[in-house]
Amino acid sequence: MEPQGSPKIVVNASQGKCVVDETALPGVNKTNNEVFMNAPFDQLFTWLKDHKITEVECVVSDLTGIARGKIAPTNKFLHERGMRLPESVLLQTVTGDFVDDDIYYDLLDPADIDMVCKPVADAVYVIPWAIEPTAIVIHDTFDKFGNPIELSPRNVLKKVLQLYTDNGWRPIVAPEMEFYLTQRCEDPDLPLKAPLGRSGRAESGRQSFSIDAANEFDPLFEDVYDWCELQGLDLDTLIHEDGPAQMEINFRHGDALDLADQITVFKRTMREAALKHNVAATFMAKPIGDEPGSAMHIHQSVVDIATGQPIFANADGTMSELFLHHIGGLQKYIPKVLPMFAPNVNSFRRFLPDTSAPVNVEWGEENRTVGLRVPTSTPDSMRVENRLPGADANPYLAIAASLLCGYLGMVERIEPSAAVQGRAYERRNLRLPITIEDALTQMEECETIGRYLGDKFVRGYVAVKRAEHENFKRVISSWEREFLMLSV
């Protein structure tokens, strides 16, 4: 018997994704966990059978963005309707280590208990590169009482989206993902190099927006677009960026939670397509010295749920007061959540002087030297582009942090600074923390961020990033060997 008021799951054989049809429930918000907990599981069963799926990858995102979980035969997955994982996977670092015992046992049950992971009905995607028909199913995480796990990045984003819902708003986002293609290299001590294209040559010089340079990798991107279409990922344009074999793929604007899921799947898809063509794809923020870094720009706007109308523009097309407050909130609070945009020591190399990345929270219209750009648009498309997140950021956390900052500006009625005219790279009034240590301290000490994201999440996130940084500091770099070994 189908629960009364449950949404339908459309089984679309042309796409590798289950889509929840919310027409039966006008106004239902995708962040409402209860809807998906009650969704009819037999329709998911039908989708898996229609696609002849024999194996299911059950995954959750850890704080870094790495997929953690289990691989199960389809029959076992359907029988168990979820999985259990140790809570500790959410305090695992990018190196596979864990935080200090004092923090570990303070934030987690000393018995290292399991969390309950439930499949998300419309976060199911085929895996086109798998030998056997396989699907990835993203899961939400709960404790044994049914409460969302505070350390879960997906739950953090859902918490922020609920703030908007409670005020009658719905955010719309459009991410832009930059990344590099490189030669495959087994030695991490060697610098990365641009791969050979169809011409048999590597790129030289800057080829920004070059069609021919992008076409050097046509066979690879044909696979990417074919695979993403099978998965139902909403890709838009492909652009060649400034760096050698640096690309950007834009997503169509849409629901924030859905797009965070899509980016998680896309990054893995991009890496797999690259490997098939004997190159590597990296989303490191600064993979190559003296070349531009890679960002995850987030365009964001807000609509009124009741009317469906955007709230960032007045009737005459000018910027609304809510829009200006949204920008003011981004300016005030981005320095406090910067580790969610720049999560690694490598992330801060992207913010070095004389790079193409903005290192401030200034704002301006059609200005790419500011951290917060307002593109020229129609009133219905009025939005702000947050240019600060790196491509290495966890998409759930980056989108959550960006939307939270804007939300706080709207509810606290924060006035922005004056819009910047001209170049803003050298402006120092609204600059950001320049090291990950400073950024983590600012995040840890901000009571407002702790109140909205949860003290447990902030403490856990900061602890994981500090553990990673301590691990990094133990590594002796090639620069130290080159300039210090025989000179000091």
Buried (B, 14 or more C-beta within 10 A) or exposed (E): EEEEEBBBBBBEEEBBBBBBEBEEBEEBBBBBBEBBBBBBBEBBBBBBEEBEBBBBBBBBBBBBBBBBBBEBEBEEBBEEEBBEBBBBBBBBBBEEEBBEEEBBEBBBEEEEEBBBBBBBBBBBBBBBBBEEBBBBBBBBBBBEEEEBBBBBBBBBBBBBBBBBBEBEBBBBBBBBBBBBBBBEEEEEEEEBBBBBBEEEEBBEEBBBEBEEBBEBBEEBBEBBBEBBBBBBBBBEEBBBBBBBBBBBBBBEBBBBBBBBBBBBBBBBBBBBBBEBBEBBBBBBBBBBEEBBBBBBBBBBBBBBBEEEEBBBBBEEEEBBEBBBBBBBBBBBBBBBBBBBBBBBBBBBBBBEEEBBBBBBBBBBBEBBBBBBBBBEBEBEBBBBBBBBBBBBBBBBBBBBBBBBBBBBBBEBEBEBBEBBEEEBBEBEEBBBBEEBBBBBBBBBEBEEBBEBBBEBBBBBBBBBBBBBBEBBEEEEEEEEEEEEEEEE
